[in-house]
């Protein structure tokens, strides 16, 4: 026999927990189903290096940065200021970093998650772990559990199943065949906020893998982003790379990638050329670069690795230093990406985030077809869509 619940939330990541919180506030019986032994594993992993919850920006800036018009109403209902109030309402104080990124003062996700789960428990939410959703049995939800196959009949359902990256933490896109069987269009998944492969020489890799490059700017032509990135054994990664990952990925797909590295972003070509034109005297070329423009370590290594036959004249060398080509090969595998593009197509989703092909089934978070830059945008939109879907599911189940 099937068990009856008011609202089933499948997926205990940020979007699912947000949906459960709002749905439970309506007084309905909410059960959260999670395939893994514990909830919010990707959330906790992201929080190990400082949980970037949101961005301290006006809502118009956030909307423009995310660039998905269908998300606008959800973000306007629950934007950065709302995320701040919500987290501090849980007893987790926040602060704004120098880049406008907002973090818990604890600088990790586990304290916030514990308080969040305690609140949900106090609201009557039931969390069942190791319950892996395996599609529908007619209109009932089918789960594979430690006790065998079980079915759940719910008045309404929220699917917050994540995307297709970090499968070991739960975002494995196993849900795609079950939605596809219902005639729901799924846009192909592509990595975003990820690193890229570069065919480093063995010498360069052995010496510099794991080394940060800063200050630096990356981009194509005049469109450059400034910050820092890291040399990996496979290529390049880090916040500056993630900031340009989507357009660089798209350019690679059509064979038009032309990634350029500015090793001296604070200096103009003219300034660099003037400094390089000073008499070298008895200095070696490396020492001349060090004394004239401060080029040492990994940045000097990048010039030797990627510069080819270096120009003899100061202006030519300055131009190369300001626009050093990085021959990226391809993005790193999708399972290494922080997030993904692709997912459930918006054409099959109502303004209330309900699947038109499955009345009473709502979706939230990375299961939707959108991609966000890093910097707190991803979590903000997951919370916003989760809360919206939870409210809509509660209204449907009455």
C-alpha positions in Angstrom: 0.0 0.0 0.0 1.1 3.5 -0.7 1.7 6.0 2.0 -0.2 9.3 1.7 1.5 12.7 2.3 0.5 16.3 1.7 3.7 17.5 0.0 6.7 15.4 -1.0 10.0 17.3 -1.5 12.5 15.2 -3.4 16.1 16.4 -2.9 17.5 17.9 0.4 19.8 20.5 -1.1 19.2 24.2 -0.6 16.3 24.4 -3.1 14.5 21.4 -1.6 15.0 22.6 2.0 13.8 26.1 1.1 10.7 24.6 -0.6 10.0 22.4 2.5 10.4 25.4 4.9 7.8 27.5 3.0 5.4 24.6 2.4 5.5 23.5 6.1 4.7 27.1 7.1 1.3 26.6 5.5 0.5 23.8 8.0 0.7 21.0 5.5 2.5 17.7 6.2 5.8 17.8 4.4 8.2 14.9 3.9 11.6 15.4 2.4 13.2 12.5 0.6 17.0 12.4 0.1 18.9 9.7 -1.8 22.1 10.2 0.1 22.7 9.2 3.8 22.7 12.9 4.8 21.3 16.1 3.4 22.8 19.0 1.5 26.2 17.4 0.7 27.1 19.8 -2.2 26.1 22.7 0.0 28.4 21.5 2.7 31.3 20.9 0.3 30.9 24.4 -1.1 31.0 25.7 2.5 34.3 24.2 3.4 36.2 27.0 1.8 33.7 29.7 2.9 30.0 29.5 2.1 29.2 32.3 -0.4 25.5 32.7 0.2 24.7 35.7 -1.9 26.1 39.0 -3.4 25.7 42.4 -1.8 24.2 44.0 -4.9 21.0 45.7 -5.9 18.4 43.2 -7.3 18.8 44.7 -10.8 22.5 43.9 -10.8 21.8 40.3 -9.6 19.2 39.8 -12.3 21.5 41.2 -14.9 24.4 39.0 -13.8 22.3 35.8 -13.8 20.8 36.6 -17.2 17.8 34.4 -17.1 14.6 36.4 -17.5 12.3 33.6 -16.2 14.1 33.8 -12.8 13.3 37.5 -12.4 10.1 37.2 -10.4 11.6 34.7 -8.0 14.7 36.8 -7.4 12.6 39.9 -6.8 10.6 38.0 -4.2 13.6 36.6 -2.5 16.8 38.4 -3.3 20.1 39.2 -1.5 18.6 41.2 1.3 16.1 38.5 1.9 18.8 35.8 2.0 20.7 37.9 4.6 17.6 38.3 6.8 16.7 34.6 6.5 20.2 33.4 7.5 20.4 35.8 10.4 16.9 34.7 11.4 18.4 31.2 11.8 21.0 32.7 14.2 23.8 32.7 11.7 25.4 36.2 11.3 26.8 37.2 8.0 29.4 39.6 6.7 30.3 41.2 3.3 33.7 40.6 1.9 35.8 43.0 -0.2 34.3 41.7 -3.5 30.7 42.1 -2.3 30.4 38.4 -1.6 28.3 37.6 1.5 29.5 34.8 3.9 28.5 33.4 7.3 30.9 34.7 9.9 31.6 31.0 10.7 32.9 30.8 7.1 31.4 27.3 6.6 28.0 25.8 5.8 27.6 23.2 8.6 26.5 25.6 11.4 23.8 27.1 9.2 22.6 23.7 7.9 22.3 22.4 11.5 20.1 25.3 12.5 18.1 25.1 9.3 17.4 21.4 9.8 16.5 22.0 13.5 14.0 24.7 12.3 12.4 22.3 9.8 12.1 19.6 12.4 10.3 22.0 14.7 7.9 22.8 11.9 7.0 19.1 11.6 9.0 18.3 8.4 10.1 14.7 8.2 13.5 14.0 6.5 14.0 10.5 5.1 17.5 9.7 3.9 18.6 6.8 1.6 15.2 7.1 -0.2 16.2 7.3 -3.9 13.4 8.4 -6.2 13.1 6.2 -9.2 10.2 7.8 -11.1 6.4 7.3 -11.0 4.3 4.2 -10.6 1.2 5.6 -12.3 0.5 8.7 -10.2 2.5 7.5 -7.2 6.1 8.4 -6.5 8.4 5.3 -6.5 11.4 5.1 -4.2 14.2 2.6 -3.7 14.8 2.4 0.1 16.9 0.2 2.4 13.6 -1.7 3.1 12.8 -2.2 -0.6 10.7 -0.4 -3.1 8.1 2.0 -1.6 5.5 4.2 -3.2 4.2 7.6 -1.9 1.0 9.4 -3.0 1.4 13.1 -2.6 -1.1 15.9 -3.1 1.8 17.9 -4.6 5.5 17.3 -5.2 8.6 19.5 -5.4 11.5 18.1 -7.5 14.7 19.7 -6.3 17.1 17.1 -7.7 20.1 19.2 -8.7 21.9 19.2 -12.0 24.6 16.9 -13.4 27.8 17.9 -11.6 29.4 16.4 -8.5 27.5 13.1 -8.8 29.1 11.7 -5.7 27.4 14.4 -3.7 24.0 13.7 -5.2 23.7 15.8 -8.4 23.8 12.9 -10.8 21.0 13.7 -13.2 19.5 10.2 -12.7 16.1 11.9 -13.0 16.4 12.7 -16.7 14.9 9.4 -18.1 11.9 9.6 -15.8 11.0 13.1 -16.8 11.8 12.4 -20.5 9.4 9.5 -20.4 6.7 12.0 -19.4 7.4 14.0 -22.5 9.2 16.8 -20.6 11.9 18.4 -22.6 15.4 18.4 -21.1 18.1 20.7 -22.5 21.5 19.0 -22.7 23.7 19.6 -19.7 27.0 21.5 -20.2 29.5 22.4 -17.5 29.8 26.0 -16.2 32.0 27.5 -13.5 34.7 25.0 -14.3 38.4 24.8 -15.3 39.9 24.2 -18.7 42.6 21.9 -20.0 45.9 23.3 -21.3 48.7 21.1 -22.6 51.4 22.3 -20.2 55.0 21.1 -20.7 56.1 18.6 -18.1 58.7 21.1 -16.7 56.0 23.8 -16.3 53.5 21.5 -14.8 56.0 20.0 -12.3 57.1 23.5 -11.2 53.9 25.5 -11.1 50.9 23.2 -10.6 48.9 24.5 -7.7 50.4 28.0 -8.0 48.0 31.1 -8.0 48.5 33.7 -10.7 47.9 37.2 -9.5 47.3 39.9 -10.4 46.1 38.9 -13.8 43.3 39.5 -16.3 41.7 37.0 -18.7 39.5 37.6 -21.7 39.2 38.2 -25.4 40.3 41.5 -26.9 39.1 44.4 -24.7 36.6 42.2 -22.8 38.7 41.2 -19.8 38.0 40.2 -16.2 40.6 40.9 -13.5 41.4 38.8 -10.5 43.4 35.6 -9.9 43.4 32.0 -11.1 45.4 28.9 -10.4 47.6 26.7 -12.5 46.4 23.1 -12.2 48.1 20.0 -13.4 45.6 19.8 -16.3 45.3 23.5 -17.1 43.7 26.5 -15.4 41.0 26.9 -12.8 39.8 29.4 -10.1 37.5 32.3 -9.7 38.9 34.3 -12.6 38.5 31.4 -14.9 35.0 30.6 -13.7 34.0 34.2 -14.4 34.6 33.7 -18.1 33.8 30.0 -18.3 30.5 30.3 -20.1 31.6 32.4 -23.1 34.9 30.6 -23.3 33.0 27.2 -23.4 30.7 28.5 -26.1 33.6 29.8 -28.2 35.4 26.5 -27.9 32.3 24.7 -29.2 32.4 26.7 -32.5 36.2 26.8 -32.8 36.5 30.5 -32.1 38.2 30.5 -28.7 41.0 33.1 -28.3 41.8 33.4 -24.6 44.3 36.0 -23.7 46.2 36.6 -20.5 47.2 40.1 -19.3 50.2 39.5 -17.0 50.4 43.2 -16.0 46.8 44.4 -15.7 47.7 47.5 -13.7 50.0 48.8 -16.4 49.4 50.1 -19.9 51.2 48.8 -23.0 53.0 52.1 -23.2 54.2 52.0 -19.6 55.4 48.4 -19.9 57.2 49.2 -23.2 58.9 52.3 -21.7 60.1 50.3 -18.7 61.4 47.5 -20.8 63.3 49.9 -23.1 65.6 50.9 -20.3 69.2 49.8 -20.9 69.7 46.2 -19.8 73.4 46.4 -19.1 74.8 43.1 -17.8 71.5 41.9 -16.5 70.2 38.5 -17.7 66.9 38.7 -19.5 65.1 37.2 -16.5 66.6 39.8 -14.2 65.8 42.6 -16.6 62.1 41.5 -16.5 62.2 41.4 -12.8 63.8 44.8 -12.3 61.9 46.6 -15.1 58.4 45.3 -14.6 58.4 43.0 -11.6 57.8 39.9 -13.6 58.8 36.8 -11.5 57.8 33.3 -10.6 54.8 31.8 -12.3 54.1 34.9 -14.4 57.6 34.8 -15.8 57.1 31.0 -16.3 53.9 31.6 -18.2 55.7 34.0 -20.6 58.4 31.4 -21.3 55.8 28.6 -21.6 53.4 30.4 -23.9 55.3 33.2 -25.5 57.1 31.2 -28.2 60.0 33.2 -29.8 59.9 36.4 -27.8 60.0 39.8 -29.7 63.3 41.6 -29.6 61.8 45.1 -29.3 60.3 46.5 -26.1 56.9 47.4 -27.7 56.4 44.0 -29.2 57.3 42.3 -25.9 54.9 44.7 -24.0 52.1 43.8 -26.3 52.7 40.1 -25.7 52.8 40.5 -22.0 49.5 42.3 -22.2 47.9 39.7 -24.5 49.5 36.3 -24.0 47.6 33.6 -25.8 46.5 30.6 -23.6 45.7 27.6 -25.9 42.9 26.1 -24.0 41.9 22.6 -25.3 38.5 21.9 -23.7 36.5 22.4 -20.5 37.1 20.0 -17.6 34.6 17.1 -17.3 31.1 18.1 -16.3 31.3 16.2 -13.0 34.1 18.6 -11.9 32.0 21.7 -12.7 30.6 23.8 -9.8 27.3 24.0 -11.7 25.8 23.3 -15.1 23.8 24.8 -17.9 20.9 22.8 -19.2 18.0 21.0 -17.5 14.2 21.2 -17.7 13.3 23.5 -20.6 11.3 26.6 -19.5 8.7 26.0 -22.2 7.3 23.1 -20.1 7.1 25.1 -16.9 4.4 27.4 -15.7 5.0 30.7 -13.9 4.4 28.8 -10.7 7.3 26.4 -11.6 4.8 23.6 -12.2 5.5 21.0 -15.0 2.7 21.4 -17.5 3.0 17.7 -18.3 2.6 16.7 -14.6 0.1 18.8 -12.8 0.9 19.2 -9.1 4.6 18.6 -9.7 6.8 21.6 -9.2 10.6 22.0 -9.8 13.3 24.2 -8.3 17.0 24.8 -8.3 19.6 23.4 -10.7 17.1 21.1 -12.3 15.9 24.1 -14.3 17.7 25.2 -17.5 19.8 28.2 -16.4 23.4 28.9 -15.4 24.7 31.4 -12.9 28.1 32.9 -12.4 29.9 32.3 -9.1 29.7 34.9 -6.4 26.6 33.8 -4.5 24.2 34.0 -7.4 23.7 30.2 -7.7 22.7 29.8 -4.1 20.5 32.9 -4.1 18.5 31.6 -7.1 18.3 28.1 -5.7 16.8 29.5 -2.5 14.5 31.8 -4.4 13.1 29.1 -6.7 12.8 26.6 -3.9 10.7 29.0 -1.8 8.5 29.9 -4.8 7.9 26.2 -5.6 7.2 25.4 -2.0 4.6 28.1 -1.8 3.0 26.9 -5.0 3.0 23.3 -3.9 1.3 24.2 -0.6 -1.4 26.2 -2.5 -2.0 23.3 -4.9 -2.4 20.7 -2.1 -5.1 22.5 -0.2 
